[in-house]
Structures are given as C-alpha cells and as structure tokens.
Amino acid sequence: MTNDDFTDMAADMQFQEDDDIRRAALGFISDAWAEAIACGVDTDAVAHAAMFTALADLVSTYGEDAVAKLAEGLPERIQRGDYSVNRVLQ
C-alpha cells in the first residue's frame, strides 16, 4: 500500500464516520421532535424552534456572514428536493 492508498482509506473512513454521526444526530433530533409533538406542541412551533436553535448554533460557531451565505443557497436546495422526505429518486 502506498501513502495515497492510506490517505484514500482514511478519507473514506472519515466520510463513513461523519455520515454515521450525522445519521445519529438526525435520529436524536427526530426523537425529540416526535416527543414534542406527542406532548401537544404544535408542529410549526417545533419547526421554528429547531430552525432557530440550528441557526443560532451555526452563527455562534461560524459567524453571521458565513451562515447568511449558507442560507442564500437554501431556496435552490429546497426547490431541488434536498429536504423532501418522500421524493422519488430516478
């Protein structure tokens, strides 16, 4: 194995770890979301609270300018279906 092979393997492992971490995070958020709904909290209120929390955390970490730039791409991603759960992939 060459250094390039190790680098590629490490990158693949990091991607898998990142993917696993994101999947776990989504599971935690989904569970909290479901619990709030089960306790009678309105879905819109949960959605707004989740978006506020996410954006506030990102701003705290990366700053307003970086998060504003990230948010600029949201309309295209939403229209493309990146956030549509029940979409058909061809």
MIGUDREN-374258 format. One record per atom (N, C-alpha, C): residue number from 1; residue in three letters; chain; atom name; x, y, z. Coordinates in Angstrom, 2 decimals. Example, Ala and Ser with C-alpha at 12.3 -4.5 7.8 and 13.67 -1.06 7.14 Angstrom:
! MIGUDREN-374258
@nr 1&rest ALA&kette A&atom N&px 13.19&py -5.69&pz 7.80
@nr 1&rest ALA&kette A&atom CA&px 12.30&py -4.50&pz 7.80
@nr 1&rest ALA&kette A&atom C&px 13.20&py -3.30&pz 7.80
@nr 2&rest SER&kette A&atom N&px 12.85&py -2.25&pz 7.08
@nr 2&rest SER&kette A&atom CA&px 13.67&py -1.06&pz 7.14
@nr 2&rest SER&kette A&atom C&px 12.90&py 0.03&pz 7.87
//
This chain:
! MIGUDREN-374258
@nr 1&rest MET&kette A&atom N&px 0.84&py -1.18&pz 0.00
@nr 1&rest MET&kette A&atom CA&px 0.00&py 0.00&pz 0.00
@nr 1&rest MET&kette A&atom C&px 0.88&py 1.24&pz 0.00
@nr 2&rest THR&kette A&atom N&px 0.45&py 2.24&pz -0.77
@nr 2&rest THR&kette A&atom CA&px 1.19&py 3.50&pz -0.82
@nr 2&rest THR&kette A&atom C&px 0.57&py 4.49&pz 0.14
@nr 3&rest ASN&kette A&atom N&px 1.25&py 5.62&pz 0.31
@nr 3&rest ASN&kette A&atom CA&px 0.70&py 6.69&pz 1.15
@nr 3&rest ASN&kette A&atom C&px -0.64&py 7.17&pz 0.62
@nr 4&rest ASP&kette A&atom N&px -0.76&py 7.20&pz -0.71
@nr 4&rest ASP&kette A&atom CA&px -2.03&py 7.62&pz -1.32
@nr 4&rest ASP&kette A&atom C&px -3.15&py 6.67&pz -0.94
@nr 5&rest ASP&kette A&atom N&px -2.85&py 5.38&pz -0.90
@nr 5&rest ASP&kette A&atom CA&px -3.86&py 4.39&pz -0.51
@nr 5&rest ASP&kette A&atom C&px -4.32&py 4.62&pz 0.92
@nr 6&rest PHE&kette A&atom N&px -3.36&py 4.89&pz 1.82
@nr 6&rest PHE&kette A&atom CA&px -3.71&py 5.16&pz 3.21
@nr 6&rest PHE&kette A&atom C&px -4.52&py 6.44&pz 3.32
@nr 7&rest THR&kette A&atom N&px -4.14&py 7.45&pz 2.57
@nr 7&rest THR&kette A&atom CA&px -4.88&py 8.72&pz 2.59
@nr 7&rest THR&kette A&atom C&px -6.30&py 8.51&pz 2.11
@nr 8&rest ASP&kette A&atom N&px -6.45&py 7.76&pz 1.00
@nr 8&rest ASP&kette A&atom CA&px -7.79&py 7.48&pz 0.48
@nr 8&rest ASP&kette A&atom C&px -8.62&py 6.68&pz 1.48
@nr 9&rest MET&kette A&atom N&px -8.00&py 5.69&pz 2.10
@nr 9&rest MET&kette A&atom CA&px -8.70&py 4.86&pz 3.07
@nr 9&rest MET&kette A&atom C&px -9.12&py 5.70&pz 4.28
@nr 10&rest ALA&kette A&atom N&px -8.23&py 6.57&pz 4.75
@nr 10&rest ALA&kette A&atom CA&px -8.55&py 7.43&pz 5.88
@nr 10&rest ALA&kette A&atom C&px -9.69&py 8.38&pz 5.53
@nr 11&rest ALA&kette A&atom N&px -9.67&py 8.91&pz 4.33
@nr 11&rest ALA&kette A&atom CA&px -10.74&py 9.81&pz 3.89
@nr 11&rest ALA&kette A&atom C&px -12.07&py 9.05&pz 3.83
@nr 12&rest ASP&kette A&atom N&px -12.05&py 7.82&pz 3.32
@nr 12&rest ASP&kette A&atom CA&px -13.27&py 7.01&pz 3.27
@nr 12&rest ASP&kette A&atom C&px -13.79&py 6.73&pz 4.67
@nr 13&rest MET&kette A&atom N&px -12.90&py 6.40&pz 5.60
@nr 13&rest MET&kette A&atom CA&px -13.30&py 6.12&pz 6.97
@nr 13&rest MET&kette A&atom C&px -13.88&py 7.37&pz 7.61
@nr 14&rest GLN&kette A&atom N&px -13.26&py 8.52&pz 7.37
@nr 14&rest GLN&kette A&atom CA&px -13.75&py 9.78&pz 7.93
@nr 14&rest GLN&kette A&atom C&px -15.14&py 10.08&pz 7.39
@nr 15&rest PHE&kette A&atom N&px -15.34&py 9.84&pz 6.08
@nr 15&rest PHE&kette A&atom CA&px -16.66&py 10.07&pz 5.48
@nr 15&rest PHE&kette A&atom C&px -17.69&py 9.18&pz 6.14
@nr 16&rest GLN&kette A&atom N&px -17.35&py 7.90&pz 6.32
@nr 16&rest GLN&kette A&atom CA&px -18.29&py 6.98&pz 6.95
@nr 16&rest GLN&kette A&atom C&px -18.58&py 7.41&pz 8.38
@nr 17&rest GLU&kette A&atom N&px -17.55&py 7.83&pz 9.11
@nr 17&rest GLU&kette A&atom CA&px -17.77&py 8.29&pz 10.47
@nr 17&rest GLU&kette A&atom C&px -18.64&py 9.54&pz 10.49
@nr 18&rest ASP&kette A&atom N&px -18.36&py 10.50&pz 9.60
@nr 18&rest ASP&kette A&atom CA&px -19.18&py 11.71&pz 9.52
@nr 18&rest ASP&kette A&atom C&px -20.62&py 11.36&pz 9.19
@nr 19&rest ASP&kette A&atom N&px -20.80&py 10.44&pz 8.24
@nr 19&rest ASP&kette A&atom CA&px -22.13&py 10.02&pz 7.84
@nr 19&rest ASP&kette A&atom C&px -22.86&py 9.36&pz 9.01
@nr 20&rest ASP&kette A&atom N&px -22.14&py 8.52&pz 9.75
@nr 20&rest ASP&kette A&atom CA&px -22.73&py 7.87&pz 10.92
@nr 20&rest ASP&kette A&atom C&px -23.10&py 8.89&pz 11.99
@nr 21&rest ILE&kette A&atom N&px -22.23&py 9.86&pz 12.20
@nr 21&rest ILE&kette A&atom CA&px -22.50&py 10.90&pz 13.20
@nr 21&rest ILE&kette A&atom C&px -23.73&py 11.71&pz 12.79
@nr 22&rest ARG&kette A&atom N&px -23.81&py 12.07&pz 11.53
@nr 22&rest ARG&kette A&atom CA&px -24.97&py 12.84&pz 11.06
@nr 22&rest ARG&kette A&atom C&px -26.25&py 12.03&pz 11.17
@nr 23&rest ARG&kette A&atom N&px -26.16&py 10.74&pz 10.86
@nr 23&rest ARG&kette A&atom CA&px -27.33&py 9.87&pz 10.96
@nr 23&rest ARG&kette A&atom C&px -27.78&py 9.76&pz 12.42
@nr 24&rest ALA&kette A&atom N&px -26.83&py 9.62&pz 13.33
@nr 24&rest ALA&kette A&atom CA&px -27.17&py 9.56&pz 14.76
@nr 24&rest ALA&kette A&atom C&px -27.79&py 10.87&pz 15.22
@nr 25&rest ALA&kette A&atom N&px -27.21&py 12.00&pz 14.79
@nr 25&rest ALA&kette A&atom CA&px -27.74&py 13.31&pz 15.17
@nr 25&rest ALA&kette A&atom C&px -29.17&py 13.46&pz 14.67
@nr 26&rest LEU&kette A&atom N&px -29.42&py 13.05&pz 13.44
@nr 26&rest LEU&kette A&atom CA&px -30.78&py 13.14&pz 12.89
@nr 26&rest LEU&kette A&atom C&px -31.73&py 12.28&pz 13.71
@nr 27&rest GLY&kette A&atom N&px -31.27&py 11.13&pz 14.16
@nr 27&rest GLY&kette A&atom CA&px -32.11&py 10.27&pz 15.00
@nr 27&rest GLY&kette A&atom C&px -32.48&py 10.94&pz 16.31
@nr 28&rest PHE&kette A&atom N&px -31.49&py 11.58&pz 16.95
@nr 28&rest PHE&kette A&atom CA&px -31.77&py 12.29&pz 18.20
@nr 28&rest PHE&kette A&atom C&px -32.76&py 13.42&pz 18.00
@nr 29&rest ILE&kette A&atom N&px -32.55&py 14.19&pz 16.93
@nr 29&rest ILE&kette A&atom CA&px -33.45&py 15.31&pz 16.65
@nr 29&rest ILE&kette A&atom C&px -34.86&py 14.81&pz 16.32
@nr 30&rest SER&kette A&atom N&px -34.94&py 13.75&pz 15.54
@nr 30&rest SER&kette A&atom CA&px -36.25&py 13.17&pz 15.19
@nr 30&rest SER&kette A&atom C&px -36.98&py 12.68&pz 16.43
@nr 31&rest ASP&kette A&atom N&px -36.25&py 12.06&pz 17.35
@nr 31&rest ASP&kette A&atom CA&px -36.87&py 11.59&pz 18.59
@nr 31&rest ASP&kette A&atom C&px -37.39&py 12.75&pz 19.43
@nr 32&rest ALA&kette A&atom N&px -36.59&py 13.80&pz 19.55
@nr 32&rest ALA&kette A&atom CA&px -37.01&py 14.98&pz 20.32
@nr 32&rest ALA&kette A&atom C&px -38.23&py 15.63&pz 19.67
@nr 33&rest TRP&kette A&atom N&px -38.20&py 15.69&pz 18.34
@nr 33&rest TRP&kette A&atom CA&px -39.31&py 16.27&pz 17.58
@nr 33&rest TRP&kette A&atom C&px -40.59&py 15.48&pz 17.87
@nr 34&rest ALA&kette A&atom N&px -40.51&py 14.16&pz 17.76
@nr 34&rest ALA&kette A&atom CA&px -41.68&py 13.31&pz 17.98
@nr 34&rest ALA&kette A&atom C&px -42.20&py 13.44&pz 19.41
@nr 35&rest GLU&kette A&atom N&px -41.29&py 13.55&pz 20.37
@nr 35&rest GLU&kette A&atom CA&px -41.70&py 13.70&pz 21.76
@nr 35&rest GLU&kette A&atom C&px -42.44&py 15.02&pz 21.97
@nr 36&rest ALA&kette A&atom N&px -41.94&py 16.09&pz 21.36
@nr 36&rest ALA&kette A&atom CA&px -42.61&py 17.39&pz 21.49
@nr 36&rest ALA&kette A&atom C&px -44.01&py 17.33&pz 20.90
@nr 37&rest ILE&kette A&atom N&px -44.14&py 16.71&pz 19.73
@nr 37&rest ILE&kette A&atom CA&px -45.45&py 16.58&pz 19.09
@nr 37&rest ILE&kette A&atom C&px -46.38&py 15.74&pz 19.96
@nr 38&rest ALA&kette A&atom N&px -45.85&py 14.64&pz 20.52
@nr 38&rest ALA&kette A&atom CA&px -46.65&py 13.77&pz 21.38
@nr 38&rest ALA&kette A&atom C&px -47.12&py 14.50&pz 22.64
@nr 39&rest CYS&kette A&atom N&px -46.35&py 15.49&pz 23.07
@nr 39&rest CYS&kette A&atom CA&px -46.73&py 16.29&pz 24.25
@nr 39&rest CYS&kette A&atom C&px -47.67&py 17.44&pz 23.90
@nr 40&rest GLY&kette A&atom N&px -48.06&py 17.53&pz 22.63
@nr 40&rest GLY&kette A&atom CA&px -49.03&py 18.52&pz 22.22
@nr 40&rest GLY&kette A&atom C&px -48.47&py 19.82&pz 21.68
@nr 41&rest VAL&kette A&atom N&px -47.16&py 19.89&pz 21.48
@nr 41&rest VAL&kette A&atom CA&px -46.57&py 21.10&pz 20.92
@nr 41&rest VAL&kette A&atom C&px -46.89&py 21.14&pz 19.42
@nr 42&rest ASP&kette A&atom N&px -47.33&py 22.29&pz 18.95
@nr 42&rest ASP&kette A&atom CA&px -47.67&py 22.47&pz 17.55
@nr 42&rest ASP&kette A&atom C&px -46.45&py 22.22&pz 16.65
@nr 43&rest THR&kette A&atom N&px -46.66&py 21.54&pz 15.54
@nr 43&rest THR&kette A&atom CA&px -45.58&py 21.20&pz 14.62
@nr 43&rest THR&kette A&atom C&px -44.84&py 22.44&pz 14.13
@nr 44&rest ASP&kette A&atom N&px -45.57&py 23.50&pz 13.82
@nr 44&rest ASP&kette A&atom CA&px -44.92&py 24.73&pz 13.36
@nr 44&rest ASP&kette A&atom C&px -44.02&py 25.31&pz 14.44
@nr 45&rest ALA&kette A&atom N&px -44.46&py 25.24&pz 15.69
@nr 45&rest ALA&kette A&atom CA&px -43.64&py 25.77&pz 16.79
@nr 45&rest ALA&kette A&atom C&px -42.36&py 24.95&pz 16.94
@nr 46&rest VAL&kette A&atom N&px -42.47&py 23.65&pz 16.80
@nr 46&rest VAL&kette A&atom CA&px -41.29&py 22.79&pz 16.88
@nr 46&rest VAL&kette A&atom C&px -40.34&py 23.10&pz 15.73
@nr 47&rest ALA&kette A&atom N&px -40.89&py 23.27&pz 14.54
@nr 47&rest ALA&kette A&atom CA&px -40.06&py 23.58&pz 13.37
@nr 47&rest ALA&kette A&atom C&px -39.33&py 24.90&pz 13.55
@nr 48&rest HIS&kette A&atom N&px -40.03&py 25.92&pz 13.99
@nr 48&rest HIS&kette A&atom CA&px -39.40&py 27.23&pz 14.19
@nr 48&rest HIS&kette A&atom C&px -38.34&py 27.16&pz 15.29
@nr 49&rest ALA&kette A&atom N&px -38.63&py 26.45&pz 16.37
@nr 49&rest ALA&kette A&atom CA&px -37.65&py 26.31&pz 17.45
@nr 49&rest ALA&kette A&atom C&px -36.41&py 25.56&pz 16.97
@nr 50&rest ALA&kette A&atom N&px -36.62&py 24.53&pz 16.16
@nr 50&rest ALA&kette A&atom CA&px -35.48&py 23.76&pz 15.63
@nr 50&rest ALA&kette A&atom C&px -34.63&py 24.61&pz 14.70
@nr 51&rest MET&kette A&atom N&px -35.29&py 25.37&pz 13.82
@nr 51&rest MET&kette A&atom CA&px -34.54&py 26.23&pz 12.90
@nr 51&rest MET&kette A&atom C&px -33.80&py 27.31&pz 13.66
@nr 52&rest PHE&kette A&atom N&px -34.45&py 27.92&pz 14.66
@nr 52&rest PHE&kette A&atom CA&px -33.80&py 28.95&pz 15.46
@nr 52&rest PHE&kette A&atom C&px -32.57&py 28.37&pz 16.17
@nr 53&rest THR&kette A&atom N&px -32.75&py 27.21&pz 16.78
@nr 53&rest THR&kette A&atom CA&px -31.65&py 26.59&pz 17.52
@nr 53&rest THR&kette A&atom C&px -30.50&py 26.26&pz 16.59
@nr 54&rest ALA&kette A&atom N&px -30.80&py 25.69&pz 15.42
@nr 54&rest ALA&kette A&atom CA&px -29.76&py 25.33&pz 14.46
@nr 54&rest ALA&kette A&atom C&px -29.02&py 26.57&pz 13.96
@nr 55&rest LEU&kette A&atom N&px -29.77&py 27.58&pz 13.56
@nr 55&rest LEU&kette A&atom CA&px -29.14&py 28.80&pz 13.05
@nr 55&rest LEU&kette A&atom C&px -28.34&py 29.53&pz 14.13
@nr 56&rest ALA&kette A&atom N&px -28.88&py 29.59&pz 15.35
@nr 56&rest ALA&kette A&atom CA&px -28.16&py 30.25&pz 16.44
@nr 56&rest ALA&kette A&atom C&px -26.86&py 29.52&pz 16.74
@nr 57&rest ASP&kette A&atom N&px -26.88&py 28.21&pz 16.72
@nr 57&rest ASP&kette A&atom CA&px -25.66&py 27.44&pz 16.97
@nr 57&rest ASP&kette A&atom C&px -24.64&py 27.65&pz 15.85
@nr 58&rest LEU&kette A&atom N&px -25.11&py 27.65&pz 14.60
@nr 58&rest LEU&kette A&atom CA&px -24.20&py 27.88&pz 13.48
@nr 58&rest LEU&kette A&atom C&px -23.60&py 29.28&pz 13.54
@nr 59&rest VAL&kette A&atom N&px -24.42&py 30.28&pz 13.86
@nr 59&rest VAL&kette A&atom CA&px -23.92&py 31.66&pz 13.99
@nr 59&rest VAL&kette A&atom C&px -22.87&py 31.73&pz 15.10
@nr 60&rest SER&kette A&atom N&px -23.16&py 31.07&pz 16.20
@nr 60&rest SER&kette A&atom CA&px -22.21&py 31.06&pz 17.32
@nr 60&rest SER&kette A&atom C&px -20.87&py 30.44&pz 16.91
@nr 61&rest THR&kette A&atom N&px -20.93&py 29.43&pz 16.07
@nr 61&rest THR&kette A&atom CA&px -19.71&py 28.73&pz 15.64
@nr 61&rest THR&kette A&atom C&px -19.00&py 29.42&pz 14.49
@nr 62&rest TYR&kette A&atom N&px -19.76&py 29.86&pz 13.47
@nr 62&rest TYR&kette A&atom CA&px -19.16&py 30.34&pz 12.23
@nr 62&rest TYR&kette A&atom C&px -19.33&py 31.84&pz 11.96
@nr 63&rest GLY&kette A&atom N&px -20.25&py 32.48&pz 12.68
@nr 63&rest GLY&kette A&atom CA&px -20.49&py 33.90&pz 12.48
@nr 63&rest GLY&kette A&atom C&px -21.65&py 34.17&pz 11.54
@nr 64&rest GLU&kette A&atom N&px -22.16&py 35.39&pz 11.63
@nr 64&rest GLU&kette A&atom CA&px -23.34&py 35.77&pz 10.85
@nr 64&rest GLU&kette A&atom C&px -23.10&py 35.70&pz 9.34
@nr 65&rest ASP&kette A&atom N&px -21.96&py 36.20&pz 8.88
@nr 65&rest ASP&kette A&atom CA&px -21.71&py 36.24&pz 7.43
@nr 65&rest ASP&kette A&atom C&px -21.70&py 34.84&pz 6.82
@nr 66&rest ALA&kette A&atom N&px -21.03&py 33.91&pz 7.47
@nr 66&rest ALA&kette A&atom CA&px -20.95&py 32.55&pz 6.94
@nr 66&rest ALA&kette A&atom C&px -22.33&py 31.89&pz 6.91
@nr 67&rest VAL&kette A&atom N&px -23.11&py 32.10&pz 7.94
@nr 67&rest VAL&kette A&atom CA&px -24.44&py 31.48&pz 8.00
@nr 67&rest VAL&kette A&atom C&px -25.38&py 32.14&pz 6.99
@nr 68&rest ALA&kette A&atom N&px -25.25&py 33.45&pz 6.82
@nr 68&rest ALA&kette A&atom CA&px -26.06&py 34.13&pz 5.81
@nr 68&rest ALA&kette A&atom C&px -25.73&py 33.59&pz 4.42
@nr 69&rest LYS&kette A&atom N&px -24.46&py 33.35&pz 4.16
@nr 69&rest LYS&kette A&atom CA&px -24.05&py 32.79&pz 2.86
@nr 69&rest LYS&kette A&atom C&px -24.62&py 31.38&pz 2.69
@nr 70&rest LEU&kette A&atom N&px -24.58&py 30.59&pz 3.75
@nr 70&rest LEU&kette A&atom CA&px -25.19&py 29.25&pz 3.71
@nr 70&rest LEU&kette A&atom C&px -26.68&py 29.34&pz 3.40
@nr 71&rest ALA&kette A&atom N&px -27.35&py 30.27&pz 4.06
@nr 71&rest ALA&kette A&atom CA&px -28.79&py 30.42&pz 3.89
@nr 71&rest ALA&kette A&atom C&px -29.18&py 30.86&pz 2.48
@nr 72&rest GLU&kette A&atom N&px -28.28&py 31.57&pz 1.80
@nr 72&rest GLU&kette A&atom CA&px -28.56&py 32.01&pz 0.43
@nr 72&rest GLU&kette A&atom C&px -28.82&py 30.83&pz -0.50
@nr 73&rest GLY&kette A&atom N&px -28.22&py 29.70&pz -0.22
@nr 73&rest GLY&kette A&atom CA&px -28.39&py 28.53&pz -1.07
@nr 73&rest GLY&kette A&atom C&px -29.59&py 27.67&pz -0.73
@nr 74&rest LEU&kette A&atom N&px -30.30&py 28.01&pz 0.34
@nr 74&rest LEU&kette A&atom CA&px -31.42&py 27.19&pz 0.76
@nr 74&rest LEU&kette A&atom C&px -32.58&py 27.15&pz -0.23
@nr 75&rest PRO&kette A&atom N&px -33.00&py 28.27&pz -0.82
@nr 75&rest PRO&kette A&atom CA&px -34.13&py 28.19&pz -1.76
@nr 75&rest PRO&kette A&atom C&px -33.89&py 27.18&pz -2.89
@nr 76&rest GLU&kette A&atom N&px -32.71&py 27.20&pz -3.47
@nr 76&rest GLU&kette A&atom CA&px -32.40&py 26.27&pz -4.56
@nr 76&rest GLU&kette A&atom C&px -32.43&py 24.82&pz -4.06
@nr 77&rest ARG&kette A&atom N&px -31.86&py 24.59&pz -2.90
@nr 77&rest ARG&kette A&atom CA&px -31.83&py 23.23&pz -2.35
@nr 77&rest ARG&kette A&atom C&px -33.23&py 22.74&pz -2.02
@nr 78&rest ILE&kette A&atom N&px -34.08&py 23.63&pz -1.49
@nr 78&rest ILE&kette A&atom CA&px -35.45&py 23.26&pz -1.17
@nr 78&rest ILE&kette A&atom C&px -36.20&py 22.92&pz -2.45
@nr 79&rest GLN&kette A&atom N&px -36.09&py 23.77&pz -3.48
@nr 79&rest GLN&kette A&atom CA&px -36.77&py 23.54&pz -4.75
@nr 79&rest GLN&kette A&atom C&px -36.25&py 22.29&pz -5.46
@nr 80&rest ARG&kette A&atom N&px -34.98&py 21.97&pz -5.26
@nr 80&rest ARG&kette A&atom CA&px -34.37&py 20.78&pz -5.87
@nr 80&rest ARG&kette A&atom C&px -34.86&py 19.51&pz -5.18
@nr 81&rest GLY&kette A&atom N&px -35.43&py 19.65&pz -3.99
@nr 81&rest GLY&kette A&atom CA&px -35.96&py 18.49&pz -3.28
@nr 81&rest GLY&kette A&atom C&px -35.03&py 17.92&pz -2.23
@nr 82&rest ASP&kette A&atom N&px -33.95&py 18.64&pz -1.90
@nr 82&rest ASP&kette A&atom CA&px -32.98&py 18.12&pz -0.92
@nr 82&rest ASP&kette A&atom C&px -33.62&py 17.85&pz 0.43
@nr 83&rest TYR&kette A&atom N&px -34.71&py 18.53&pz 0.75
@nr 83&rest TYR&kette A&atom CA&px -35.34&py 18.37&pz 2.06
@nr 83&rest TYR&kette A&atom C&px -36.69&py 17.69&pz 1.97
@nr 84&rest SER&kette A&atom N&px -37.02&py 17.14&pz 0.81
@nr 84&rest SER&kette A&atom CA&px -38.26&py 16.42&pz 0.63
@nr 84&rest SER&kette A&atom C&px -38.05&py 14.96&pz 1.03
@nr 85&rest VAL&kette A&atom N&px -38.76&py 14.53&pz 2.05
@nr 85&rest VAL&kette A&atom CA&px -38.53&py 13.20&pz 2.60
@nr 85&rest VAL&kette A&atom C&px -39.07&py 12.11&pz 1.70
@nr 86&rest ASN&kette A&atom N&px -40.23&py 12.33&pz 1.10
@nr 86&rest ASN&kette A&atom CA&px -40.88&py 11.27&pz 0.31
@nr 86&rest ASN&kette A&atom C&px -40.76&py 11.52&pz -1.18
@nr 87&rest ARG&kette A&atom N&px -39.57&py 11.88&pz -1.64
@nr 87&rest ARG&kette A&atom CA&px -39.40&py 12.13&pz -3.08
@nr 87&rest ARG&kette A&atom C&px -38.94&py 10.86&pz -3.78
@nr 88&rest VAL&kette A&atom N&px -39.22&py 10.78&pz -5.06
@nr 88&rest VAL&kette A&atom CA&px -38.83&py 9.63&pz -5.87
@nr 88&rest VAL&kette A&atom C&px -37.50&py 9.93&pz -6.52
@nr 89&rest LEU&kette A&atom N&px -36.52&py 9.05&pz -6.30
@nr 89&rest LEU&kette A&atom CA&px -35.21&py 9.20&pz -6.94
@nr 89&rest LEU&kette A&atom C&px -35.17&py 8.31&pz -8.16
@nr 90&rest GLN&kette A&atom N&px -34.70&py 8.87&pz -9.28
@nr 90&rest GLN&kette A&atom CA&px -34.65&py 8.08&pz -10.51
@nr 90&rest GLN&kette A&atom C&px -33.24&py 7.73&pz -10.88
//
